[in-house]
Structures are given as structure tokens and as C-alpha cells.
Amino acid sequence: MSQAAAGVEAAVEAFGEGSPVLVHDAADREGETDLIYPAGAVTPEDVSRLRNDAGGLACIALADEVAEAFDLPFLGEALDHPASADHELGYDERSSFSLPVNHRDTYTGITDEDRATTITELAAAAENPSGTDFADEFRAPGHVHLLRAAPDLLADREGHTELGIALAAAADREPAVVVCEMLDGETGGALSPDDAKAYADRHGLPYLEGSEIIDRLG
């Protein structure tokens, strides 16, 4: 087994145990590293880490079949406003954004505890979509942004949404993952791959290139 393949296998094992991984999509795509968690393992302390160590937008990616069961639209198609038309994205053909939600048991929805509740309840719902009345459990708008993965995952699209869901499937986890961009605290730009690797090394976390996941799990 190659070193890259062994790295993916180790990351899948860690993800299965509830540990986060760092994934850099590609230099010619977003060029960003996301901190990715299995949604069912997220605690308030993890939400704090996403805020403080990553710094991007914490989102929950759901598998396409889960989003379909919950009748979740792509946000760009659901918005009836001129600002939602005529997008030109430099990194992809479309955005994966769906609705932003809070669980109905939360208060404002933005605290670490509230967001952890929304995230773990989304993970539980994703494990049992047929037994979940989505509108009964969640309200929109909210503070946790949902992403809808492409139907055939990496065969259709190679974003962090699909990379994360592919990891979850390989790890036999719920089809729901938290993704959050890692930003540089000094420049405000995307954290460089070298700095992301250094963070992963300091904290004992796996670091993967998107191409390694695609080669092994795509």
C-alpha cells in the first residue's frame, strides 16, 4: 500500500472513532484546508475549536439522499431575489449551500452549546431520515448552514462537501459532516497547506489532500 493510501486509511479509522481530519481540496480549486468532523461526535468544545482554530464558516454537509428525504433545496434555487441569479464562481459550477437552521430546542442558536445541539441532532436525523419530521425538529433561518452533497459524490463534484461525506461513508459514520475553512490569523486568508500540516502535526490529526481521497475513495 502506498504512503498516500495508508494515510487515507488512517484518516478513515480516526474519523470512524470521532476524530477530526484536515483536508486541502486542491490548489486549482478553492485552495483551502477544512477542519472536518463527523457530525455525531461534535461537542460544544469542538464548536469552540472550529471558531478559534479554524475561523471559517462551520457548515453541515448532508448526503444527497438525506437532503432529498428532508426536501432541502439548494439555497440559490430557493431564493426569489435578483442577487441569487447569475452566479459566476471561480472554483466550481455551483454552491452546495442549502438552508441555515437551528434545532428547535436551542435558544438563539449561535452559542457553542446551541450549535453543538443542532449539529448532533442533524447527525441523528441523517441516520434516520425516514423517521424524522425535519420541520418538527429544525427551524429556518438559523445559525448552522446546511450543504447538500452531489448525488454521486466525487464522481460529480470534488468539493469539501463531497470529500467529507466520502470519508464518512468509508468510516461507516452517519452521512453528515461538519466542514469549516481554516484561516490564517495574521493574513486573514486561507491557511497555507504547510501551516495546516503543521497544525495537524501539533494536534495529532490526519492531514489529507483531496486528490488522495479521490484516488482511494472516489
C-alpha positions in Angstrom: 0.0 0.0 0.0 1.3 3.4 -0.9 2.0 6.1 1.7 -0.9 8.2 0.5 -3.3 5.2 0.6 -2.1 4.3 4.1 -2.7 8.0 5.1 -6.2 7.8 3.9 -6.9 4.5 5.7 -5.5 6.0 8.9 -7.7 9.1 8.5 -10.8 6.9 7.8 -10.0 5.0 11.0 -9.6 8.2 13.0 -12.8 9.6 11.6 -14.7 6.5 12.5 -13.6 7.0 16.1 -15.0 10.5 16.0 -11.7 12.5 15.5 -11.5 15.4 13.0 -9.3 15.4 10.0 -7.8 18.3 7.9 -8.5 18.2 4.1 -7.0 20.5 1.5 -9.2 20.4 -1.6 -6.8 21.4 -4.4 -4.6 24.3 -5.3 -6.6 24.9 -8.5 -9.9 24.8 -6.7 -10.7 26.7 -3.5 -7.2 26.2 -2.3 -8.4 25.8 1.2 -8.0 23.4 4.1 -11.1 22.5 6.0 -11.3 21.0 9.5 -13.8 18.2 9.1 -15.7 16.4 11.9 -18.2 13.5 11.9 -21.3 15.5 12.9 -22.4 13.0 15.5 -19.2 13.4 17.5 -19.2 17.2 17.8 -19.3 18.7 21.3 -19.5 22.4 22.4 -15.7 22.3 22.9 -15.4 21.2 19.3 -17.5 24.2 18.1 -15.2 26.4 20.1 -12.2 24.9 18.3 -13.9 25.5 14.9 -14.4 29.1 15.9 -11.0 29.7 17.3 -8.6 27.4 15.4 -10.3 27.2 12.1 -12.2 30.5 11.9 -14.2 30.0 8.7 -17.9 29.2 8.4 -19.0 26.0 10.2 -21.4 24.1 7.9 -23.0 20.7 8.0 -22.8 18.7 4.8 -25.5 16.1 4.2 -25.6 13.3 1.7 -27.8 13.9 -1.3 -30.3 11.2 -0.3 -30.7 12.7 3.2 -31.2 16.2 1.8 -33.8 14.8 -0.7 -35.7 13.0 2.1 -35.9 16.3 4.0 -36.9 18.2 0.9 -33.9 20.6 1.3 -33.3 22.8 -1.7 -30.1 24.4 -3.0 -30.4 27.9 -1.5 -29.6 29.6 -4.8 -32.6 27.9 -6.4 -34.9 28.6 -3.4 -34.2 32.4 -3.1 -36.5 34.6 -5.0 -34.3 37.6 -5.3 -32.1 39.1 -8.1 -29.0 38.7 -6.0 -29.4 34.9 -6.3 -29.2 34.9 -10.1 -26.2 34.9 -12.5 -23.5 33.5 -10.2 -20.1 33.0 -11.6 -17.9 31.0 -9.2 -14.2 30.8 -9.9 -13.8 27.4 -8.2 -17.0 25.5 -9.3 -20.2 25.5 -11.2 -22.4 25.9 -8.2 -22.6 26.4 -4.5 -23.7 23.5 -2.2 -25.5 25.8 0.3 -29.0 24.8 1.4 -31.0 26.2 4.3 -29.4 27.6 7.5 -31.1 26.0 10.5 -31.4 25.8 14.3 -32.7 22.9 16.3 -36.0 23.8 18.0 -34.5 23.0 21.4 -32.0 25.8 21.1 -32.4 29.4 22.2 -30.6 31.9 19.9 -28.8 29.0 18.1 -25.4 30.7 18.0 -23.7 29.6 21.2 -21.3 26.7 21.2 -23.8 24.6 23.1 -26.7 25.5 20.8 -24.7 24.9 17.7 -23.4 21.5 19.0 -27.0 20.6 19.8 -28.1 21.5 16.2 -25.2 19.6 14.7 -25.6 16.4 16.7 -29.4 16.4 16.2 -28.8 16.8 12.4 -26.4 13.8 12.6 -29.1 11.7 14.3 -31.7 12.8 11.8 -29.3 11.9 8.9 -29.1 8.4 10.3 -32.8 8.0 10.3 -34.3 10.4 7.7 -37.5 8.4 7.2 -38.2 8.6 10.9 -37.6 12.4 11.1 -40.0 15.2 10.6 -37.5 17.8 9.7 -39.7 20.8 10.1 -40.8 19.5 13.5 -37.2 19.3 14.7 -35.5 22.2 13.0 -36.4 25.8 12.1 -35.0 28.1 9.4 -33.4 30.6 9.3 -30.8 29.5 11.8 -27.1 29.5 12.6 -25.9 26.2 11.2 -25.6 26.3 7.4 -26.5 23.1 5.6 -24.7 21.9 2.5 -26.1 19.4 0.0 -23.7 16.9 -1.5 -23.8 15.9 -5.1 -25.7 12.6 -5.8 -22.6 10.7 -7.0 -20.2 12.5 -4.6 -16.7 12.7 -6.0 -17.8 11.5 -9.5 -19.9 14.6 -9.7 -18.0 17.2 -7.6 -14.7 17.4 -5.7 -15.5 19.9 -3.0 -15.1 19.6 0.7 -18.8 18.7 0.9 -18.3 15.6 -1.1 -14.8 14.8 0.3 -16.3 14.8 3.8 -19.3 12.7 3.0 -17.0 10.2 1.2 -14.9 10.0 4.4 -18.0 9.4 6.5 -19.2 6.6 4.2 -15.8 4.9 4.3 -15.7 5.2 8.1 -19.3 3.8 8.4 -20.4 7.1 10.1 -23.6 9.0 9.7 -23.9 10.8 6.3 -23.4 14.2 8.0 -20.1 16.0 8.5 -19.0 19.4 9.8 -16.7 21.4 7.5 -15.0 24.6 8.4 -12.3 26.5 6.5 -9.0 27.1 8.3 -8.0 30.8 8.1 -4.6 32.4 8.8 -4.9 34.6 11.9 -2.4 37.1 10.6 -3.3 37.5 7.0 -7.0 36.7 7.1 -6.6 34.5 4.0 -6.7 30.7 3.7 -4.3 28.9 5.9 -1.4 27.6 3.7 -1.1 23.8 3.3 2.3 23.9 5.1 0.7 25.7 8.1 -2.3 23.4 8.0 0.0 20.4 8.1 1.9 21.9 11.0 -1.3 22.4 12.9 -2.3 18.8 12.2 1.1 17.5 13.4 0.9 19.6 16.6 -2.5 18.2 17.5 -2.0 14.7 16.2 -4.6 14.9 13.5 -4.6 13.4 10.0 -4.0 15.8 7.0 -5.1 14.8 3.6 -5.0 16.2 0.1 -8.3 16.0 -1.7 -6.6 14.1 -4.5 -5.6 11.3 -2.1 -9.3 10.9 -1.0 -10.4 10.9 -4.7 -7.8 8.3 -5.7 -8.7 6.0 -2.8 -12.4 6.6 -2.2 -13.7 8.2 -5.5 
